[in-house]
Amino acid sequence: HGETIAHICHGSRKDFRDAVESATKAFSSWSGITGYLRGQILYRMAEMLESRREEFAAEIQVTQDVTVTTARKEVDASVDRLVRFAGWTRGS
């Protein structure tokens, strides 16, 4: 309908290259910490996402043109995934 539903940042090749380099450097740090700490970080991410559930659901609803119930379910599923991944780190 010609409406703006979201603003997306544009990046250059250099921006992309810098992002890949940063991710590569972060990987060695992430790999070097204990499984327990990785689990704590992922669990904290889940808590933060859950605390902002309505805000994220509203963004999903606008950008994907879904009902608020569907958007909330998507956020809830994301929280569940993060908690599950946090639990997987216990064996690392």
Buried (B, 14 or more C-beta within 10 A) or exposed (E): EEEEEEEEEEEEEEEEEEEEEEEEEEEEEEEEEEEEEBBBBBBEBBEEBBEEBEEBBBBBBEEEEBEEEEBBBBBBEBBEEBBEBBEEBEEE
